[in-house]
């Protein structure tokens, strides 16, 4: 059985757009290397795409976070440019976690699932916990060096929360671009 890599919301608006951060920009090379590692091993890679419509500001999320982002069809909705050629199966999601992704993982019988991407403290943790809820015996991992949160502190808080929920967090420093 193969393992699955889930790349969470590595979209322009989260990297260097409306909600981008220097931490998000810093993980792009590491995420690209992780994708290439999985592809070279013949293991599948899937992507989640935060997807909103023009009515975003009228939604509950839009009222709590009044920054339009990842509006389908806009440049900010697209994957970060460095990752576009690696794109595989996509799961569009209008909220933090993707039930469709969790059901897909449940049906496919992977040996393990690893998550990377943005934001650790919102969508990465939501999807990791959903997968764990749908597949309680499946090893679920998150690579901390391939994730970034809204802030460094909220990133760390999310990693600790996932560890408490029996999600394995890989902790190593982001490798230098060479």
N, C-alpha and C positions, 0 to 999 in steps of 0.2 A: 504494500500500500504506500502511496505517496503522501507527502506532506503538502500543505497548501499555504501559500503566502497571501495575506489579505492586505492590500495597500489602501489605507483609509484616507480619503479626501485630500489627496495631494494635488489640489487644484490651485490655480493661479491666485484666486482671491485669498486663500489661506497662506500662500507662500510669500508673495510680494504684492498682493493687491489690497483690497479693502480691509482685510483683517490679517494681513501678513505681518511677520515678525522676523527679526534677525535670526532667532533660534530656528524658525521654520526654514528659512533660506539655508541655514547651515547644515540641515540634515539631508538636503536633496541629493548630494553625491553619495552619501551612505545608503539612502533608500535605493538609488539607482544600482549600486553595487549589490545590494541584497536581492533585488529583482533579477539581476544578471546571474547571481549565484543559483537561485532557484531554477531559472530557465536552463542554465547549463546542466543542471542535474536532472532535467526533464520533469521537474515538479511544476504544477500549475500556479499561476499568479492571477488573482482577481482584484478588482478595484471597486471601492465605493465612491460614489459621486454625490456630494451634498447638492441637492437640486431644489431650487425655489422658483416660484413664478413671479410675475409682475405684482401680484398682490401681497408680496412678502411682508410689508410693513403692517398689514391688517391681520396677520397671523399672530398667535400667541408668542412664538419665537421673535417675530418682528417687533412686537411691543416690548419685549424684555431685552432684545438686542437690536436697537433700531439702526442697524448698518446693513443696507442691502448688499447681499453677497451671493455668489454662486447662482445667479439668475440664469436659468437654462437658455442657451443660445448666445450668451455674452462671452467675451474673452475670459472673464473671471471664473466662469464655470468650467473652462477647459482644464485638463491636466497641466501641471507644470511642464513647460516646454521640454525640459531634459528627459521627461518620462514618457512623452507621447508615443514614441516608437515602440515602447515596451507594453503598451496597453493591451489588455486581454478582456476577458468577460467583465462587464460593468454591472453594478447594482446601483441604480439611482435611488436616492432616499430623500424624503422630504423632512425627515427628523433625524435625531442623533444616531439611533441604531437602525439597522436594516433587518427586519424580520425575515425578508426574502433571503438574505445572506445566511442567516442562522438556519433556516429551513434547508437551504442548499447544502450547507455543511453537514447537517443531520442526515441527509439522504445519500451523500456521496461516499462515506466511509473512509475518510482520510485517516492516516496514522497520527497526525498532529496538525495543528494550525498555528501559524505565527502571524501576528499583526504588527504593522508599522504605519506611521503616518501622523496625521493631524486631526484634531488636537487631542493630545493625550488625555486631557481632563474632561473632554466632552464626548467626542465621537469614537476615539479609540477605546476608552473604557466602556462606553455603551455597547459597542459591538463585541468586545471581548466578553463582557458579562452575558450578553444575549447568547453568544455561541456556547458559553459554559452552561447556561441554563438549558439550552436545547440538547447539549451533549455533555452531561456531567462527567463522564469518564474519559473524554477526549483531552489529551494534553494540549493546553492553550498557552502560548508564549507571546510575550511582547518584548521587542528589542528596544530598550530605552534609548540607545544611541540613534535609532531611526525614528524617533518620535519627538515632538515638541508640543508644549502646552501653551495656553494663553499667556501664562507667565512661568518662569522657571519654578517657582514655588508650587503653583497648581499642578505642573507637570509631575513634580516629586510626590505631591499628595496623591495624585491619581495612581502612580506606580505603587505606592504603599497600599492603597486601597485594593488594587488588583492582587497584590501579593496576599493580602488577607483573605481574598476570595479564591485562593488556590490557582491563580494564574501565575505562571513562571515568568519572572521578569529577568531578562538578560541585561546585565549592567556592565558596560565597558565604554570607554571613551570613544568619541567620534574620531575615526581615523583621519589623518591629514590627507588632503588631496595631493597625490603625487603624480 
